[in-house]
Amino acid sequence: MKQAQFALAALLIALVGCGPSEQTAAPIEQAGSSPYKLSGDVKHIMQWVLDPAVDGVWDSAGSIITAAGTRELAPTTDEGWLAVEHSAAVVAASGNLLLMPGRAVDDEGWRNISQGLVEAGLLAQAAAKNQDSDALFDAGGQIYRVCKACHSVYVQGDEASDTL
């Protein structure tokens, strides 16, 4: 499972990094066509990309307190921290995927939330890279706030309980 997450993270990072520069994208957009080909809708991004990555961050931040004692969730190995770093990179890349033409529900609100997801993912990525469990916990909270803000505006009805 971890290898699949690593491969997915590498693919997403490569795809984001291989996109056209703003200089080459502008004439294409003006011509009325887009160089991007959507491979799924927002629900697919949430289920297949973002949710597993967010779980990789959240499952590694904070602690669980029970009658038997406290269990810290932060990784204890370099490999564990690297896995969290990769998950956080996918969170950030997902914000960029949500900004692709054809996915935005509206202009400013969608853009602000998507950019907020990028920033929160980058915070989590830096925290994991520095093996800073407190910063990772804070970044996980920021990711949660961005998700909650998005869902409160854009997810309605039965879908809201499925995605939270």
C-alpha positions as CSV (number, residue, x, y, z in Angstrom):
1,M,0.0,0.0,0.0
2,K,2.8,2.4,0.9
3,Q,4.5,1.7,-2.4
4,A,1.3,2.6,-4.3
5,Q,1.1,5.9,-2.3
6,F,4.8,6.7,-3.2
7,A,4.1,5.9,-6.8
8,L,1.0,8.1,-6.9
9,A,2.8,10.9,-5.2
10,A,5.7,10.7,-7.7
11,L,3.3,10.7,-10.6
12,L,1.3,13.7,-9.3
13,I,4.5,15.7,-8.6
14,A,5.8,14.8,-12.1
15,L,2.6,15.8,-13.7
16,V,2.4,19.1,-11.9
17,G,6.0,19.9,-12.7
18,C,5.7,19.0,-16.3
19,G,2.9,21.4,-17.0
20,P,3.4,24.3,-19.5
21,S,4.8,27.5,-18.2
22,E,2.5,30.6,-18.0
23,Q,4.2,32.0,-21.1
24,T,3.2,28.9,-23.2
25,A,-0.1,28.4,-21.5
26,A,-1.5,31.9,-22.2
27,P,-1.6,31.7,-26.0
28,I,-3.3,28.2,-25.9
29,E,-5.9,29.4,-23.5
30,Q,-6.5,32.5,-25.6
31,A,-7.0,30.2,-28.6
32,G,-9.9,28.6,-26.8
33,S,-8.4,25.2,-26.1
34,S,-6.7,23.8,-23.1
35,P,-3.6,21.7,-22.9
36,Y,-5.1,19.8,-19.9
37,K,-7.1,16.6,-20.2
38,L,-9.2,15.9,-17.2
39,S,-9.1,12.3,-16.1
40,G,-11.8,12.5,-13.5
41,D,-14.1,14.8,-11.7
42,V,-13.6,16.5,-8.3
43,K,-15.2,13.5,-6.6
44,H,-12.6,11.2,-8.1
45,I,-9.8,13.5,-6.9
46,M,-11.2,13.4,-3.4
47,Q,-11.7,9.7,-3.2
48,W,-8.7,8.4,-5.1
49,V,-6.0,11.1,-4.5
50,L,-6.7,13.5,-1.7
51,D,-8.5,11.4,0.9
52,P,-5.8,8.7,1.0
53,A,-3.1,11.4,1.2
54,V,-4.8,13.4,3.9
55,D,-5.2,10.2,5.9
56,G,-1.5,9.6,5.6
57,V,-0.9,13.0,7.3
58,W,-3.7,12.8,9.9
59,D,-2.8,9.2,10.9
60,S,0.7,10.5,11.7
61,A,-0.1,13.5,13.8
62,G,-1.1,13.9,17.4
63,S,-1.7,11.2,19.9
64,I,-4.4,8.7,21.1
65,I,-5.2,8.8,24.8
66,T,-7.0,5.8,26.3
67,A,-7.3,4.3,29.8
68,A,-4.3,2.1,28.9
69,G,-2.1,5.2,28.2
70,T,-1.1,7.5,25.5
71,R,0.1,6.5,22.0
72,E,1.9,9.0,19.9
73,L,1.1,8.8,16.2
74,A,4.2,10.6,14.9
75,P,6.6,8.3,12.8
76,T,9.6,6.9,14.6
77,T,11.7,6.2,11.6
78,D,13.1,8.1,8.7
79,E,11.1,6.0,6.3
80,G,7.9,6.8,8.2
81,W,8.6,10.5,8.1
82,L,9.3,10.2,4.3
83,A,5.9,8.5,3.8
84,V,4.2,11.4,5.6
85,E,6.2,13.9,3.5
86,H,5.0,12.1,0.3
87,S,1.4,12.2,1.5
88,A,1.7,15.9,2.2
89,A,3.1,16.5,-1.2
90,V,0.1,14.8,-2.7
91,V,-2.2,17.0,-0.6
92,A,-0.5,20.1,-2.0
93,A,-0.6,18.7,-5.6
94,S,-4.3,18.0,-5.2
95,G,-4.9,21.7,-4.5
96,N,-3.3,22.4,-7.9
97,L,-5.4,19.6,-9.6
98,L,-8.5,21.4,-8.3
99,L,-7.4,24.6,-10.0
100,M,-7.2,23.0,-13.4
101,P,-9.6,24.5,-16.0
102,G,-12.9,22.6,-16.0
103,R,-12.9,21.8,-12.3
104,A,-13.6,25.1,-10.7
105,V,-17.2,25.6,-9.5
106,D,-16.8,29.3,-9.3
107,D,-14.0,31.8,-9.5
108,E,-12.6,33.4,-6.3
109,G,-14.0,31.1,-3.6
110,W,-12.8,27.8,-5.3
111,R,-9.4,29.3,-6.1
112,N,-8.9,30.5,-2.5
113,I,-9.8,27.2,-1.0
114,S,-7.7,25.2,-3.6
115,Q,-4.7,27.5,-2.9
116,G,-5.3,27.1,0.9
117,L,-5.1,23.3,0.3
118,V,-1.8,23.8,-1.5
119,E,-0.4,25.9,1.4
120,A,-1.6,23.5,4.1
121,G,0.0,20.6,2.2
122,L,3.3,22.5,1.9
123,L,3.2,23.2,5.6
124,A,2.7,19.5,6.3
125,Q,5.4,18.6,3.9
126,A,7.9,20.9,5.6
127,A,6.9,19.6,9.0
128,A,7.5,16.0,7.9
129,K,10.8,16.9,6.2
130,N,11.9,18.5,9.5
131,Q,10.4,15.6,11.5
132,D,8.5,18.1,13.6
133,S,5.5,16.4,15.1
134,D,4.0,19.6,16.6
135,A,4.2,21.4,13.3
136,L,2.7,18.4,11.6
137,F,-0.2,18.4,14.0
138,D,-0.7,22.1,13.3
139,A,-0.5,21.6,9.6
140,G,-3.0,18.7,9.9
141,G,-5.4,21.1,11.6
142,Q,-4.9,23.6,8.8
143,I,-5.7,20.9,6.2
144,Y,-8.9,20.1,8.2
145,R,-10.0,23.7,8.3
146,V,-9.5,24.0,4.5
147,C,-11.5,20.8,3.9
148,K,-14.2,21.9,6.3
149,A,-14.5,25.3,4.6
150,C,-14.7,23.7,1.2
151,H,-17.3,21.1,2.2
152,S,-19.5,23.8,4.0
153,V,-19.8,25.6,0.6
154,Y,-19.5,23.0,-2.1
155,V,-20.7,19.7,-0.7
156,Q,-24.4,19.4,-0.1
157,G,-26.8,16.6,1.1
158,D,-25.8,13.0,1.4
159,E,-22.4,13.6,-0.2
160,A,-21.4,15.7,2.8
161,S,-21.5,12.8,5.2
162,D,-19.7,10.5,2.7
163,T,-16.7,12.9,2.3
164,L,-16.2,14.2,5.9
